[in-house]
């Protein structure tokens, strides 16, 4: 998403992406994602969506383990 869809996100959705870098095969943990989430402050842009690249093209088409995706989704939903 970072390499190929960046401009489309801004043009179509009017949003600005923030990058969280995965280690190894490109997988992210909730801890890595949480580090780039912006706080809910009225005068600054806020995080509203978490996107995961699956399959991760730049890491050879790796696929997230389902349990890891579930964990990230659970945390993201609790965050709001």
mmCIF file of the N, C-alpha and C atoms, coordinates in Angstrom:
data_MODEL
# 
_entry.id   MODEL 
# 
loop_
_atom_site.group_PDB 
_atom_site.id 
_atom_site.type_symbol 
_atom_site.label_atom_id 
_atom_site.label_alt_id 
_atom_site.label_comp_id 
_atom_site.label_asym_id 
_atom_site.label_entity_id 
_atom_site.label_seq_id 
_atom_site.pdbx_PDB_ins_code 
_atom_site.Cartn_x 
_atom_site.Cartn_y 
_atom_site.Cartn_z 
_atom_site.occupancy 
_atom_site.B_iso_or_equiv 
_atom_site.pdbx_formal_charge 
_atom_site.auth_seq_id 
_atom_site.auth_comp_id 
_atom_site.auth_asym_id 
_atom_site.auth_atom_id 
_atom_site.pdbx_PDB_model_num 
ATOM 1   N N  . UNK A 1 1  ? 0.817   -1.192  0.000  1.00 0.00 ? 1  UNK A N  1 
ATOM 2   C CA . UNK A 1 1  ? 0.000   0.000   0.000  1.00 0.00 ? 1  UNK A CA 1 
ATOM 3   C C  . UNK A 1 1  ? 0.861   1.256   0.000  1.00 0.00 ? 1  UNK A C  1 
ATOM 4   N N  . UNK A 1 2  ? 1.918   1.224   0.774  1.00 0.00 ? 2  UNK A N  1 
ATOM 5   C CA . UNK A 1 2  ? 2.796   2.387   0.891  1.00 0.00 ? 2  UNK A CA 1 
ATOM 6   C C  . UNK A 1 2  ? 3.433   2.750   -0.441 1.00 0.00 ? 2  UNK A C  1 
ATOM 7   N N  . UNK A 1 3  ? 3.835   1.773   -1.216 1.00 0.00 ? 3  UNK A N  1 
ATOM 8   C CA . UNK A 1 3  ? 4.544   2.055   -2.464 1.00 0.00 ? 3  UNK A CA 1 
ATOM 9   C C  . UNK A 1 3  ? 3.618   2.350   -3.631 1.00 0.00 ? 3  UNK A C  1 
ATOM 10  N N  . UNK A 1 4  ? 2.459   1.706   -3.689 1.00 0.00 ? 4  UNK A N  1 
ATOM 11  C CA . UNK A 1 4  ? 1.658   1.768   -4.900 1.00 0.00 ? 4  UNK A CA 1 
ATOM 12  C C  . UNK A 1 4  ? 0.315   2.482   -4.772 1.00 0.00 ? 4  UNK A C  1 
ATOM 13  N N  . UNK A 1 5  ? -0.205  2.642   -3.573 1.00 0.00 ? 5  UNK A N  1 
ATOM 14  C CA . UNK A 1 5  ? -1.516  3.268   -3.429 1.00 0.00 ? 5  UNK A CA 1 
ATOM 15  C C  . UNK A 1 5  ? -1.499  4.576   -2.653 1.00 0.00 ? 5  UNK A C  1 
ATOM 16  N N  . UNK A 1 6  ? -0.332  5.087   -2.326 1.00 0.00 ? 6  UNK A N  1 
ATOM 17  C CA . UNK A 1 6  ? -0.213  6.262   -1.463 1.00 0.00 ? 6  UNK A CA 1 
ATOM 18  C C  . UNK A 1 6  ? -1.000  7.452   -2.012 1.00 0.00 ? 6  UNK A C  1 
ATOM 19  N N  . UNK A 1 7  ? -0.779  7.828   -3.243 1.00 0.00 ? 7  UNK A N  1 
ATOM 20  C CA . UNK A 1 7  ? -1.452  9.000   -3.807 1.00 0.00 ? 7  UNK A CA 1 
ATOM 21  C C  . UNK A 1 7  ? -2.955  8.785   -3.927 1.00 0.00 ? 7  UNK A C  1 
ATOM 22  N N  . UNK A 1 8  ? -3.379  7.578   -4.220 1.00 0.00 ? 8  UNK A N  1 
ATOM 23  C CA . UNK A 1 8  ? -4.809  7.296   -4.343 1.00 0.00 ? 8  UNK A CA 1 
ATOM 24  C C  . UNK A 1 8  ? -5.536  7.517   -3.030 1.00 0.00 ? 8  UNK A C  1 
ATOM 25  N N  . UNK A 1 9  ? -4.889  7.160   -1.913 1.00 0.00 ? 9  UNK A N  1 
ATOM 26  C CA . UNK A 1 9  ? -5.525  7.364   -0.610 1.00 0.00 ? 9  UNK A CA 1 
ATOM 27  C C  . UNK A 1 9  ? -5.852  8.836   -0.399 1.00 0.00 ? 9  UNK A C  1 
ATOM 28  N N  . UNK A 1 10 ? -4.921  9.696   -0.746 1.00 0.00 ? 10 UNK A N  1 
ATOM 29  C CA . UNK A 1 10 ? -5.130  11.129  -0.565 1.00 0.00 ? 10 UNK A CA 1 
ATOM 30  C C  . UNK A 1 10 ? -6.152  11.674  -1.554 1.00 0.00 ? 10 UNK A C  1 
ATOM 31  N N  . UNK A 1 11 ? -6.035  11.283  -2.800 1.00 0.00 ? 11 UNK A N  1 
ATOM 32  C CA . UNK A 1 11 ? -6.909  11.808  -3.841 1.00 0.00 ? 11 UNK A CA 1 
ATOM 33  C C  . UNK A 1 11 ? -8.349  11.338  -3.687 1.00 0.00 ? 11 UNK A C  1 
ATOM 34  N N  . UNK A 1 12 ? -8.549  10.067  -3.392 1.00 0.00 ? 12 UNK A N  1 
ATOM 35  C CA . UNK A 1 12 ? -9.897  9.503   -3.345 1.00 0.00 ? 12 UNK A CA 1 
ATOM 36  C C  . UNK A 1 12 ? -10.537 9.669   -1.970 1.00 0.00 ? 12 UNK A C  1 
ATOM 37  N N  . UNK A 1 13 ? -9.798  9.362   -0.916 1.00 0.00 ? 13 UNK A N  1 
ATOM 38  C CA . UNK A 1 13 ? -10.377 9.353   0.425  1.00 0.00 ? 13 UNK A CA 1 
ATOM 39  C C  . UNK A 1 13 ? -10.069 10.612  1.224  1.00 0.00 ? 13 UNK A C  1 
ATOM 40  N N  . UNK A 1 14 ? -9.132  11.428  0.753  1.00 0.00 ? 14 UNK A N  1 
ATOM 41  C CA . UNK A 1 14 ? -8.771  12.629  1.487  1.00 0.00 ? 14 UNK A CA 1 
ATOM 42  C C  . UNK A 1 14 ? -8.069  12.341  2.801  1.00 0.00 ? 14 UNK A C  1 
ATOM 43  N N  . UNK A 1 15 ? -7.316  11.261  2.842  1.00 0.00 ? 15 UNK A N  1 
ATOM 44  C CA . UNK A 1 15 ? -6.617  10.906  4.074  1.00 0.00 ? 15 UNK A CA 1 
ATOM 45  C C  . UNK A 1 15 ? -5.110  10.863  3.838  1.00 0.00 ? 15 UNK A C  1 
ATOM 46  N N  . UNK A 1 16 ? -4.385  10.914  4.930  1.00 0.00 ? 16 UNK A N  1 
ATOM 47  C CA . UNK A 1 16 ? -2.932  10.845  4.872  1.00 0.00 ? 16 UNK A CA 1 
ATOM 48  C C  . UNK A 1 16 ? -2.460  9.588   5.606  1.00 0.00 ? 16 UNK A C  1 
ATOM 49  N N  . UNK A 1 17 ? -1.796  8.696   4.918  1.00 0.00 ? 17 UNK A N  1 
ATOM 50  C CA . UNK A 1 17 ? -1.316  7.478   5.574  1.00 0.00 ? 17 UNK A CA 1 
ATOM 51  C C  . UNK A 1 17 ? -0.089  7.732   6.451  1.00 0.00 ? 17 UNK A C  1 
ATOM 52  N N  . UNK A 1 18 ? 0.038   6.905   7.478  1.00 0.00 ? 18 UNK A N  1 
ATOM 53  C CA . UNK A 1 18 ? 1.239   6.872   8.325  1.00 0.00 ? 18 UNK A CA 1 
ATOM 54  C C  . UNK A 1 18 ? 1.765   5.450   8.249  1.00 0.00 ? 18 UNK A C  1 
ATOM 55  N N  . UNK A 1 19 ? 3.062   5.324   8.182  1.00 0.00 ? 19 UNK A N  1 
ATOM 56  C CA . UNK A 1 19 ? 3.677   4.019   7.972  1.00 0.00 ? 19 UNK A CA 1 
ATOM 57  C C  . UNK A 1 19 ? 4.180   3.434   9.284  1.00 0.00 ? 19 UNK A C  1 
ATOM 58  N N  . UNK A 1 20 ? 3.882   2.173   9.475  1.00 0.00 ? 20 UNK A N  1 
ATOM 59  C CA . UNK A 1 20 ? 4.480   1.379   10.555 1.00 0.00 ? 20 UNK A CA 1 
ATOM 60  C C  . UNK A 1 20 ? 5.302   0.303   9.856  1.00 0.00 ? 20 UNK A C  1 
ATOM 61  N N  . UNK A 1 21 ? 6.541   0.187   10.192 1.00 0.00 ? 21 UNK A N  1 
ATOM 62  C CA . UNK A 1 21 ? 7.424   -0.764  9.508  1.00 0.00 ? 21 UNK A CA 1 
ATOM 63  C C  . UNK A 1 21 ? 7.435   -2.107  10.211 1.00 0.00 ? 21 UNK A C  1 
ATOM 64  N N  . UNK A 1 22 ? 7.173   -3.146  9.436  1.00 0.00 ? 22 UNK A N  1 
ATOM 65  C CA . UNK A 1 22 ? 7.241   -4.507  9.958  1.00 0.00 ? 22 UNK A CA 1 
ATOM 66  C C  . UNK A 1 22 ? 8.656   -5.039  9.887  1.00 0.00 ? 22 UNK A C  1 
ATOM 67  N N  . UNK A 1 23 ? 8.928   -6.012  10.690 1.00 0.00 ? 23 UNK A N  1 
ATOM 68  C CA . UNK A 1 23 ? 10.247  -6.636  10.693 1.00 0.00 ? 23 UNK A CA 1 
ATOM 69  C C  . UNK A 1 23 ? 10.186  -7.968  9.958  1.00 0.00 ? 23 UNK A C  1 
ATOM 70  N N  . UNK A 1 24 ? 11.336  -8.427  9.532  1.00 0.00 ? 24 UNK A N  1 
ATOM 71  C CA . UNK A 1 24 ? 11.402  -9.746  8.902  1.00 0.00 ? 24 UNK A CA 1 
ATOM 72  C C  . UNK A 1 24 ? 10.638  -9.798  7.607  1.00 0.00 ? 24 UNK A C  1 
ATOM 73  N N  . UNK A 1 25 ? 9.549   -10.520 7.594  1.00 0.00 ? 25 UNK A N  1 
ATOM 74  C CA . UNK A 1 25 ? 8.768   -10.728 6.381  1.00 0.00 ? 25 UNK A CA 1 
ATOM 75  C C  . UNK A 1 25 ? 7.675   -9.683  6.188  1.00 0.00 ? 25 UNK A C  1 
ATOM 76  N N  . UNK A 1 26 ? 7.786   -8.573  6.884  1.00 0.00 ? 26 UNK A N  1 
ATOM 77  C CA . UNK A 1 26 ? 6.841   -7.481  6.690  1.00 0.00 ? 26 UNK A CA 1 
ATOM 78  C C  . UNK A 1 26 ? 5.636   -7.510  7.603  1.00 0.00 ? 26 UNK A C  1 
ATOM 79  N N  . UNK A 1 27 ? 5.563   -8.459  8.513  1.00 0.00 ? 27 UNK A N  1 
ATOM 80  C CA . UNK A 1 27 ? 4.425   -8.549  9.415  1.00 0.00 ? 27 UNK A CA 1 
ATOM 81  C C  . UNK A 1 27 ? 4.518   -7.501  10.510 1.00 0.00 ? 27 UNK A C  1 
ATOM 82  N N  . UNK A 1 28 ? 3.393   -6.911  10.850 1.00 0.00 ? 28 UNK A N  1 
ATOM 83  C CA . UNK A 1 28 ? 3.318   -5.943  11.933 1.00 0.00 ? 28 UNK A CA 1 
ATOM 84  C C  . UNK A 1 28 ? 2.677   -6.577  13.156 1.00 0.00 ? 28 UNK A C  1 
ATOM 85  N N  . UNK A 1 29 ? 3.128   -6.159  14.309 1.00 0.00 ? 29 UNK A N  1 
ATOM 86  C CA . UNK A 1 29 ? 2.472   -6.540  15.555 1.00 0.00 ? 29 UNK A CA 1 
ATOM 87  C C  . UNK A 1 29 ? 1.640   -5.347  16.011 1.00 0.00 ? 29 UNK A C  1 
ATOM 88  N N  . UNK A 1 30 ? 0.733   -5.560  16.959 1.00 0.00 ? 30 UNK A N  1 
ATOM 89  C CA . UNK A 1 30 ? -0.046  -4.437  17.473 1.00 0.00 ? 30 UNK A CA 1 
ATOM 90  C C  . UNK A 1 30 ? 0.873   -3.392  18.107 1.00 0.00 ? 30 UNK A C  1 
ATOM 91  N N  . UNK A 1 31 ? 1.927   -3.823  18.767 1.00 0.00 ? 31 UNK A N  1 
ATOM 92  C CA . UNK A 1 31 ? 2.858   -2.894  19.411 1.00 0.00 ? 31 UNK A CA 1 
ATOM 93  C C  . UNK A 1 31 ? 3.453   -1.924  18.387 1.00 0.00 ? 31 UNK A C  1 
ATOM 94  N N  . UNK A 1 32 ? 3.814   -2.418  17.207 1.00 0.00 ? 32 UNK A N  1 
ATOM 95  C CA . UNK A 1 32 ? 4.370   -1.556  16.164 1.00 0.00 ? 32 UNK A CA 1 
ATOM 96  C C  . UNK A 1 32 ? 3.319   -0.594  15.613 1.00 0.00 ? 32 UNK A C  1 
ATOM 97  N N  . UNK A 1 33 ? 2.099   -1.074  15.478 1.00 0.00 ? 33 UNK A N  1 
ATOM 98  C CA . UNK A 1 33 ? 1.015   -0.229  14.964 1.00 0.00 ? 33 UNK A CA 1 
ATOM 99  C C  . UNK A 1 33 ? 0.648   0.835   15.985 1.00 0.00 ? 33 UNK A C  1 
ATOM 100 N N  . UNK A 1 34 ? 0.528   0.430   17.230 1.00 0.00 ? 34 UNK A N  1 
ATOM 101 C CA . UNK A 1 34 ? 0.144   1.364   18.292 1.00 0.00 ? 34 UNK A CA 1 
ATOM 102 C C  . UNK A 1 34 ? 1.124   2.535   18.393 1.00 0.00 ? 34 UNK A C  1 
ATOM 103 N N  . UNK A 1 35 ? 2.379   2.286   18.086 1.00 0.00 ? 35 UNK A N  1 
ATOM 104 C CA . UNK A 1 35 ? 3.400   3.332   18.172 1.00 0.00 ? 35 UNK A CA 1 
ATOM 105 C C  . UNK A 1 35 ? 3.170   4.478   17.192 1.00 0.00 ? 35 UNK A C  1 
ATOM 106 N N  . UNK A 1 36 ? 2.441   4.246   16.108 1.00 0.00 ? 36 UNK A N  1 
ATOM 107 C CA . UNK A 1 36 ? 2.212   5.310   15.120 1.00 0.00 ? 36 UNK A CA 1 
ATOM 108 C C  . UNK A 1 36 ? 0.782   5.840   15.136 1.00 0.00 ? 36 UNK A C  1 
ATOM 109 N N  . UNK A 1 37 ? -0.046  5.363   16.052 1.00 0.00 ? 37 UNK A N  1 
ATOM 110 C CA . UNK A 1 37 ? -1.414  5.875   16.161 1.00 0.00 ? 37 UNK A CA 1 
ATOM 111 C C  . UNK A 1 37 ? -1.379  7.254   16.797 1.00 0.00 ? 37 UNK A C  1 
ATOM 112 N N  . UNK A 1 38 ? -2.089  8.166   16.187 1.00 0.00 ? 38 UNK A N  1 
ATOM 113 C CA . UNK A 1 38 ? -2.156  9.536   16.711 1.00 0.00 ? 38 UNK A CA 1 
ATOM 114 C C  . UNK A 1 38 ? -3.229  9.620   17.792 1.00 0.00 ? 38 UNK A C  1 
ATOM 115 N N  . UNK A 1 39 ? -2.989  10.431  18.801 1.00 0.00 ? 39 UNK A N  1 
ATOM 116 C CA . UNK A 1 39 ? -3.991  10.588  19.863 1.00 0.00 ? 39 UNK A CA 1 
ATOM 117 C C  . UNK A 1 39 ? -5.226  11.329  19.352 1.00 0.00 ? 39 UNK A C  1 
ATOM 118 N N  . UNK A 1 40 ? -6.321  11.142  20.042 1.00 0.00 ? 40 UNK A N  1 
ATOM 119 C CA . UNK A 1 40 ? -7.568  11.818  19.657 1.00 0.00 ? 40 UNK A CA 1 
ATOM 120 C C  . UNK A 1 40 ? -7.569  13.227  20.238 1.00 0.00 ? 40 UNK A C  1 
ATOM 121 N N  . UNK A 1 41 ? -7.011  14.154  19.463 1.00 0.00 ? 41 UNK A N  1 
ATOM 122 C CA . UNK A 1 41 ? -6.928  15.558  19.833 1.00 0.00 ? 41 UNK A CA 1 
ATOM 123 C C  . UNK A 1 41 ? -7.618  16.356  18.732 1.00 0.00 ? 41 UNK A C  1 
ATOM 124 N N  . UNK A 1 42 ? -8.503  17.246  19.080 1.00 0.00 ? 42 UNK A N  1 
ATOM 125 C CA . UNK A 1 42 ? -9.338  17.931  18.101 1.00 0.00 ? 42 UNK A CA 1 
ATOM 126 C C  . UNK A 1 42 ? -8.560  18.752  17.079 1.00 0.00 ? 42 UNK A C  1 
ATOM 127 N N  . UNK A 1 43 ? -7.368  19.229  17.409 1.00 0.00 ? 43 UNK A N  1 
ATOM 128 C CA . UNK A 1 43 ? -6.639  20.127  16.515 1.00 0.00 ? 43 UNK A CA 1 
ATOM 129 C C  . UNK A 1 43 ? -5.609  19.425  15.638 1.00 0.00 ? 43 UNK A C  1 
ATOM 130 N N  . UNK A 1 44 ? -5.573  18.102  15.649 1.00 0.00 ? 44 UNK A N  1 
ATOM 131 C CA . UNK A 1 44 ? -4.582  17.364  14.861 1.00 0.00 ? 44 UNK A CA 1 
ATOM 132 C C  . UNK A 1 44 ? -5.274  16.221  14.118 1.00 0.00 ? 44 UNK A C  1 
ATOM 133 N N  . UNK A 1 45 ? -4.646  15.756  13.057 1.00 0.00 ? 45 UNK A N  1 
ATOM 134 C CA . UNK A 1 45 ? -5.200  14.607  12.341 1.00 0.00 ? 45 UNK A CA 1 
ATOM 135 C C  . UNK A 1 45 ? -5.193  13.391  13.268 1.00 0.00 ? 45 UNK A C  1 
ATOM 136 N N  . UNK A 1 46 ? -6.194  12.554  13.106 1.00 0.00 ? 46 UNK A N  1 
ATOM 137 C CA . UNK A 1 46 ? -6.360  11.408  13.993 1.00 0.00 ? 46 UNK A CA 1 
ATOM 138 C C  . UNK A 1 46 ? -6.360  10.118  13.198 1.00 0.00 ? 46 UNK A C  1 
ATOM 139 N N  . UNK A 1 47 ? -5.953  9.063   13.861 1.00 0.00 ? 47 UNK A N  1 
ATOM 140 C CA . UNK A 1 47 ? -5.974  7.743   13.237 1.00 0.00 ? 47 UNK A CA 1 
ATOM 141 C C  . UNK A 1 47 ? -7.409  7.235   13.227 1.00 0.00 ? 47 UNK A C  1 
ATOM 142 N N  . UNK A 1 48 ? -7.864  6.773   12.060 1.00 0.00 ? 48 UNK A N  1 
ATOM 143 C CA . UNK A 1 48 ? -9.232  6.289   11.931 1.00 0.00 ? 48 UNK A CA 1 
ATOM 144 C C  . UNK A 1 48 ? -9.309  4.915   11.272 1.00 0.00 ? 48 UNK A C  1 
ATOM 145 N N  . UNK A 1 49 ? -8.191  4.419   10.736 1.00 0.00 ? 49 UNK A N  1 
ATOM 146 C CA . UNK A 1 49 ? -8.222  3.159   10.008 1.00 0.00 ? 49 UNK A CA 1 
ATOM 147 C C  . UNK A 1 49 ? -6.862  2.484   10.100 1.00 0.00 ? 49 UNK A C  1 
ATOM 148 N N  . UNK A 1 50 ? -6.873  1.184   10.286 1.00 0.00 ? 50 UNK A N  1 
ATOM 149 C CA . UNK A 1 50 ? -5.645  0.386   10.258 1.00 0.00 ? 50 UNK A CA 1 
ATOM 150 C C  . UNK A 1 50 ? -5.751  -0.544  9.052  1.00 0.00 ? 50 UNK A C  1 
ATOM 151 N N  . UNK A 1 51 ? -4.772  -0.484  8.160  1.00 0.00 ? 51 UNK A N  1 
ATOM 152 C CA . UNK A 1 51 ? -4.743  -1.338  6.966  1.00 0.00 ? 51 UNK A CA 1 
ATOM 153 C C  . UNK A 1 51 ? -3.530  -2.256  7.034  1.00 0.00 ? 51 UNK A C  1 
ATOM 154 N N  . UNK A 1 52 ? -3.739  -3.499  6.664  1.00 0.00 ? 52 UNK A N  1 
ATOM 155 C CA . UNK A 1 52 ? -2.647  -4.469  6.598  1.00 0.00 ? 52 UNK A CA 1 
ATOM 156 C C  . UNK A 1 52 ? -2.514  -4.961  5.166  1.00 0.00 ? 52 UNK A C  1 
ATOM 157 N N  . UNK A 1 53 ? -1.307  -5.049  4.687  1.00 0.00 ? 53 UNK A N  1 
ATOM 158 C CA . UNK A 1 53 ? -1.033  -5.581  3.344  1.00 0.00 ? 53 UNK A CA 1 
ATOM 159 C C  . UNK A 1 53 ? -1.011  -7.099  3.435  1.00 0.00 ? 53 UNK A C  1 
ATOM 160 N N  . UNK A 1 54 ? -1.947  -7.735  2.784  1.00 0.00 ? 54 UNK A N  1 
ATOM 161 C CA . UNK A 1 54 ? -2.032  -9.193  2.814  1.00 0.00 ? 54 UNK A CA 1 
ATOM 162 C C  . UNK A 1 54 ? -2.508  -9.674  1.443  1.00 0.00 ? 54 UNK A C  1 
ATOM 163 N N  . UNK A 1 55 ? -1.718  -10.194 0.641  1.00 0.00 ? 55 UNK A N  1 
ATOM 164 C CA . UNK A 1 55 ? -0.364  -10.657 0.844  1.00 0.00 ? 55 UNK A CA 1 
ATOM 165 C C  . UNK A 1 55 ? 0.622   -9.505  0.690  1.00 0.00 ? 55 UNK A C  1 
ATOM 166 N N  . UNK A 1 56 ? 1.726   -9.599  1.400  1.00 0.00 ? 56 UNK A N  1 
ATOM 167 C CA . UNK A 1 56 ? 2.725   -8.538  1.391  1.00 0.00 ? 56 UNK A CA 1 
ATOM 168 C C  . UNK A 1 56 ? 3.602   -8.689  0.157  1.00 0.00 ? 56 UNK A C  1 
ATOM 169 N N  . UNK A 1 57 ? 3.315   -7.889  -0.852 1.00 0.00 ? 57 UNK A N  1 
ATOM 170 C CA . UNK A 1 57 ? 3.985   -7.991  -2.142 1.00 0.00 ? 57 UNK A CA 1 
ATOM 171 C C  . UNK A 1 57 ? 5.498   -7.831  -2.054 1.00 0.00 ? 57 UNK A C  1 
ATOM 172 N N  . UNK A 1 58 ? 5.956   -6.842  -1.290 1.00 0.00 ? 58 UNK A N  1 
ATOM 173 C CA . UNK A 1 58 ? 7.389   -6.564  -1.243 1.00 0.00 ? 58 UNK A CA 1 
ATOM 174 C C  . UNK A 1 58 ? 8.150   -7.530  -0.332 1.00 0.00 ? 58 UNK A C  1 
ATOM 175 N N  . UNK A 1 59 ? 7.451   -8.453  0.277  1.00 0.00 ? 59 UNK A N  1 
ATOM 176 C CA . UNK A 1 59 ? 8.103   -9.472  1.097  1.00 0.00 ? 59 UNK A CA 1 
ATOM 177 C C  . UNK A 1 59 ? 7.841   -10.855 0.500  1.00 0.00 ? 59 UNK A C  1 
ATOM 178 N N  . UNK A 1 60 ? 7.691   -10.900 -0.802 1.00 0.00 ? 60 UNK A N  1 
ATOM 179 C CA . UNK A 1 60 ? 7.542   -12.177 -1.493 1.00 0.00 ? 60 UNK A CA 1 
ATOM 180 C C  . UNK A 1 60 ? 6.153   -12.778 -1.435 1.00 0.00 ? 60 UNK A C  1 
ATOM 181 N N  . UNK A 1 61 ? 5.142   -11.974 -1.144 1.00 0.00 ? 61 UNK A N  1 
ATOM 182 C CA . UNK A 1 61 ? 3.775   -12.486 -1.109 1.00 0.00 ? 61 UNK A CA 1 
ATOM 183 C C  . UNK A 1 61 ? 3.429   -13.186 0.194  1.00 0.00 ? 61 UNK A C  1 
ATOM 184 N N  . UNK A 1 62 ? 4.089   -12.809 1.279  1.00 0.00 ? 62 UNK A N  1 
ATOM 185 C CA . UNK A 1 62 ? 3.821   -13.450 2.561  1.00 0.00 ? 62 UNK A CA 1 
ATOM 186 C C  . UNK A 1 62 ? 2.407   -13.143 3.037  1.00 0.00 ? 62 UNK A C  1 
ATOM 187 N N  . UNK A 1 63 ? 1.842   -14.082 3.758  1.00 0.00 ? 63 UNK A N  1 
ATOM 188 C CA . UNK A 1 63 ? 0.467   -13.980 4.251  1.00 0.00 ? 63 UNK A CA 1 
ATOM 189 C C  . UNK A 1 63 ? 0.488   -13.946 5.772  1.00 0.00 ? 63 UNK A C  1 
ATOM 190 N N  . UNK A 1 64 ? -0.251  -12.992 6.348  1.00 0.00 ? 64 UNK A N  1 
ATOM 191 C CA . UNK A 1 64 ? -0.363  -12.902 7.805  1.00 0.00 ? 64 UNK A CA 1 
ATOM 192 C C  . UNK A 1 64 ? -1.011  -14.156 8.376  1.00 0.00 ? 64 UNK A C  1 
ATOM 193 N N  . UNK A 1 65 ? -0.520  -14.624 9.505  1.00 0.00 ? 65 UNK A N  1 
ATOM 194 C CA . UNK A 1 65 ? -1.248  -15.675 10.223 1.00 0.00 ? 65 UNK A CA 1 
ATOM 195 C C  . UNK A 1 65 ? -2.591  -15.109 10.712 1.00 0.00 ? 65 UNK A C  1 
ATOM 196 N N  . UNK A 1 66 ? -3.636  -15.877 10.607 1.00 0.00 ? 66 UNK A N  1 
ATOM 197 C CA . UNK A 1 66 ? -4.974  -15.418 10.980 1.00 0.00 ? 66 UNK A CA 1 
ATOM 198 C C  . UNK A 1 66 ? -5.015  -14.931 12.426 1.00 0.00 ? 66 UNK A C  1 
ATOM 199 N N  . UNK A 1 67 ? -4.350  -15.623 13.327 1.00 0.00 ? 67 UNK A N  1 
ATOM 200 C CA . UNK A 1 67 ? -4.359  -15.227 14.739 1.00 0.00 ? 67 UNK A CA 1 
ATOM 201 C C  . UNK A 1 67 ? -3.759  -13.836 14.923 1.00 0.00 ? 67 UNK A C  1 
ATOM 202 N N  . UNK A 1 68 ? -2.739  -13.504 14.148 1.00 0.00 ? 68 UNK A N  1 
ATOM 203 C CA . UNK A 1 68 ? -2.108  -12.184 14.259 1.00 0.00 ? 68 UNK A CA 1 
ATOM 204 C C  . UNK A 1 68 ? -3.044  -11.097 13.750 1.00 0.00 ? 68 UNK A C  1 
ATOM 205 N N  . UNK A 1 69 ? -3.733  -11.357 12.658 1.00 0.00 ? 69 UNK A N  1 
ATOM 206 C CA . UNK A 1 69 ? -4.696  -10.389 12.125 1.00 0.00 ? 69 UNK A CA 1 
ATOM 207 C C  . UNK A 1 69 ? -5.835  -10.195 13.124 1.00 0.00 ? 69 UNK A C  1 
ATOM 208 N N  . UNK A 1 70 ? -6.322  -11.280 13.699 1.00 0.00 ? 70 UNK A N  1 
ATOM 209 C CA . UNK A 1 70 ? -7.387  -11.180 14.699 1.00 0.00 ? 70 UNK A CA 1 
ATOM 210 C C  . UNK A 1 70 ? -6.952  -10.338 15.890 1.00 0.00 ? 70 UNK A C  1 
ATOM 211 N N  . UNK A 1 71 ? -5.718  -10.535 16.342 1.00 0.00 ? 71 UNK A N  1 
ATOM 212 C CA . UNK A 1 71 ? -5.200  -9.771  17.478 1.00 0.00 ? 71 UNK A CA 1 
ATOM 213 C C  . UNK A 1 71 ? -5.139  -8.277  17.142 1.00 0.00 ? 71 UNK A C  1 
ATOM 214 N N  . UNK A 1 72 ? -4.637  -7.944  15.974 1.00 0.00 ? 72 UNK A N  1 
ATOM 215 C CA . UNK A 1 72 ? -4.546  -6.544  15.553 1.00 0.00 ? 72 UNK A CA 1 
ATOM 216 C C  . UNK A 1 72 ? -5.937  -5.938  15.435 1.00 0.00 ? 72 UNK A C  1 
ATOM 217 N N  . UNK A 1 73 ? -6.868  -6.666  14.851 1.00 0.00 ? 73 UNK A N  1 
ATOM 218 C CA . UNK A 1 73 ? -8.241  -6.163  14.706 1.00 0.00 ? 73 UNK A CA 1 
ATOM 219 C C  . UNK A 1 73 ? -8.899  -5.936  16.065 1.00 0.00 ? 73 UNK A C  1 
ATOM 220 N N  . UNK A 1 74 ? -8.719  -6.867  16.972 1.00 0.00 ? 74 UNK A N  1 
ATOM 221 C CA . UNK A 1 74 ? -9.293  -6.712  18.320 1.00 0.00 ? 74 UNK A CA 1 
ATOM 222 C C  . UNK A 1 74 ? -8.760  -5.455  18.997 1.00 0.00 ? 74 UNK A C  1 
ATOM 223 N N  . UNK A 1 75 ? -7.457  -5.246  18.934 1.00 0.00 ? 75 UNK A N  1 
ATOM 224 C CA . UNK A 1 75 ? -6.863  -4.056  19.539 1.00 0.00 ? 75 UNK A CA 1 
ATOM 225 C C  . UNK A 1 75 ? -7.351  -2.778  18.852 1.00 0.00 ? 75 UNK A C  1 
ATOM 226 N N  . UNK A 1 76 ? -7.415  -2.786  17.534 1.00 0.00 ? 76 UNK A N  1 
ATOM 227 C CA . UNK A 1 76 ? -7.857  -1.605  16.792 1.00 0.00 ? 76 UNK A CA 1 
ATOM 228 C C  . UNK A 1 76 ? -9.299  -1.256  17.136 1.00 0.00 ? 76 UNK A C  1 
ATOM 229 N N  . UNK A 1 77 ? -10.149 -2.244  17.262 1.00 0.00 ? 77 UNK A N  1 
ATOM 230 C CA . UNK A 1 77 ? -11.543 -1.979  17.611 1.00 0.00 ? 77 UNK A CA 1 
ATOM 231 C C  . UNK A 1 77 ? -11.660 -1.408  19.022 1.00 0.00 ? 77 UNK A C  1 
ATOM 232 N N  . UNK A 1 78 ? -10.861 -1.934  19.947 1.00 0.00 ? 78 UNK A N  1 
ATOM 233 C CA . UNK A 1 78 ? -10.871 -1.390  21.308 1.00 0.00 ? 78 UNK A CA 1 
ATOM 234 C C  . UNK A 1 78 ? -10.367 0.058   21.315 1.00 0.00 ? 78 UNK A C  1 
ATOM 235 N N  . UNK A 1 79 ? -9.418  0.378   20.454 1.00 0.00 ? 79 UNK A N  1 
ATOM 236 C CA . UNK A 1 79 ? -8.863  1.732   20.367 1.00 0.00 ? 79 UNK A CA 1 
ATOM 237 C C  . UNK A 1 79 ? -9.904  2.702   19.790 1.00 0.00 ? 79 UNK A C  1 
ATOM 238 N N  . UNK A 1 80 ? -10.782 2.164   18.980 1.00 0.00 ? 80 UNK A N  1 
ATOM 239 C CA . UNK A 1 80 ? -11.839 2.995   18.383 1.00 0.00 ? 80 UNK A CA 1 
ATOM 240 C C  . UNK A 1 80 ? -11.520 3.457   16.993 1.00 0.00 ? 80 UNK A C  1 
# 
